Amino acid sequence: MLHLAVIGLMTFPALQIGFGLTRGSVGPDPVEALMLASGIWTLRLLLLTLAMTPLQRWTHWRWPIVIRRDLGLGAFAYGLAHLLVFVIFDQNLELKAAWREVIEHPAVWLGMLALMLMLPLAITSTQGWITRLGAHWKRLHRLIYPAAILAVLHFAFQVKSDLREPIIHAALLVALFILRLPRPPHRNRGTPTPNHTTIS
């Protein structure tokens, strides 16, 4: 039930932009609106995915870990939609022109690289892959860190002029990285620990 609720909430922005397209209420440039909406939700869901571990750590709730995989797959789905809008509608399926954009513009290749890093995470998100990869699974899924950094940089390069939103997302990402650092072991005052002597 929880998974269905999360999937429904993640689908809502896509339905909203689709409804806006049918009504012609997304502005004068529908392609730009699609690009912006799919890109911003990719980044938001990436940040939410990263937020689940510290949220579980500090609250001891179980549900953040339960929905973490759903959020990560949602981020990849929006990232893939972002790419498809770029190739199909912005570049009119001219693959050579699209590849030239990737090579010549930092914003485009940063976003492409972020999506490439997210691809193996999406593929290996099933329980079968978790079992198959064992300890390597956790190391592989640390790729979400550089993917999130690249996604923020992609956003900043795309915006160019008003950098307030990219800065806010970058600040949130830094805060999440700090929160995800291992907590130091708790030591009770006066309790000896290995290689440590208390002096009263």
N, C-alpha and C positions, 0 to 999 in steps of 0.2 A: 504493500500500500504506500509506504514511504517513497519507494522508487518511482511509482507512478505519479505521485504528487510532484516530485522533483522534476521528472520528465515533462509533466504538464506545465510547470512554471517556466522551464527553460524553453518550451515551445511557444509560450505566449508572446515574446518579442517578435518572433518570426511571423506569427499569425497577425500581430498588430501591424507590422510593416506591409504584409501582404494585403491586408484589408485597406490600408492607406493607399496602396498602389491601385487597387480596383476603384477607389473613390477619387483618385487623382489629388490626394491631400498630402503628398509627401514632399511637395516643393517642385520647382521648375525642372530639376534634374533627378529623375527617378533612379538612374544608375548610381549617381553619387550618394543618394539616400540609402540605397541597398548596400553599397560599399561601406558607408559609415556605420550603419546599424550592425551588419555582420561582423565588422572589425571590432567595434567597441564591445560587443557581447562576447567575442572571443577572449578579449583581454579581461573583461569582468569575470568570466567564468574561470579563467586561469587563476586569477587572484583568489576567487572563492575556493577553488580547489586547494591552493596553498594554505588557505586560512583554516582548513578543517583539522589538520594535525594540531596546531597550537590551541584551537578551540577545544578539542577533545582533551588535550593535556591539562589545560587549566580548569576545565569544568568537570572532567571525568564522565561526560555524557558519551554514549556509544554512537548516537546517530550521526555525528559528523564523519566518522570513519565509514559508516554504512553508505553514505551518499557521496563520498569523495570520488569514487570511480565514475558515478553518473555525471558529476560536474566536469570531470576531466574529459569524458567522452563528449559532453555537450560543448565544451570549449573547442575540441577538435572539429565537431560538426559545423560550428559557426565559422571556424577558420577555413574549412573546406568550402563552405558556401561563399566566403569572402573571395577565395581564389577563383571559384567558378564564375562569380559575377564579373571579376576582372577579365577573365579569359573570354567568356561568352558575350557579355554585354559591352564591356569597356573596349575590348580589343576585337570584337566581332569574329572570334575564332581564328584570327590571323596569328597563328602560333609563332611565326618568325618575328612579327611585330611585338608580341607578348614577351618573347625571349629577349628581344632588344631592350624592352622596358626593364626587365629583370636585371640585365647586365649594366645598363647605363644609369639607373636611378637607385641610390642607396635605400630609399624607403621600400622599394619593391623587393630587392633581394634580401633585405633584413626580414621582411614579412615572410618571404618564401623559405628562408632558412629556419625561421621559427616554426613554420608548419611542418617542415621536413623533420625537425626534432620531435614534434608532437606525434608524427606518424607511427614510429615504433612503440610509443606509449599506448596509443589507441589499439594497435594490433595485439599487444601483449597484456591487455587489461583483463582478460578472462582468467577464471580460476585455473583452467588447464595450463595456461602459460605461466602463471604464478608458481604452480607445482613443478612444471618442467624446468624453469630457470632457477628455482631455489633462491639462494642468497644473491645471485646475479640480478634477480628481478628488481630488488630495491636499488641497486647501483644503477641499473638502466633507467629507472624512473626518476633518478636525479636530473635527467635531461630536462625536466620541467623547469628547473631554475634558469638555465640559459635560454630556454624557449620563452619564458616570461620576460626576461631582460630584453631579448630581441623584439618581442611584441611591443613593449613600451617604447623602444627606440623607433620601431616602425611607425607607431602612432605619432611620436614627436616629429619625425621627418615629414609625415603626411600633413600635419597641421601647419607647420612652418611659422605662422605668424603668432597666433594666440596659443601660448604654450601652457596655459593654466591647467587644462585637463590632463595633458601628459605629465606635468609635474605632480599633480595630485596622485595619479596612478603610480608614478615612480616612487613617491613618498610612501604610499601604501605597500608597494612591493618591498622596499627597504625595511619597513616596519615588520612585515611578515617574515622576512629573512632573519631579522633579529629575534622575533618570537619563536622561530623554529630552531634556534640554537639550543644545544643540550643544556638543561638546567644543571647547575653545580649540585653535587650530592649534598643532601641535608645533613648537617651535623648538630647533634644536641650538645649544648654547652656542658662541659664537664665529662663527656663520654669519650674515653680514649678510642682512637682509631689507629689502624696500622701505620707505623712510621710517624706517629704523632704522640707526644706526651703532654698531658695537661699538668699545669703547675698551679696549685692552689695557694 
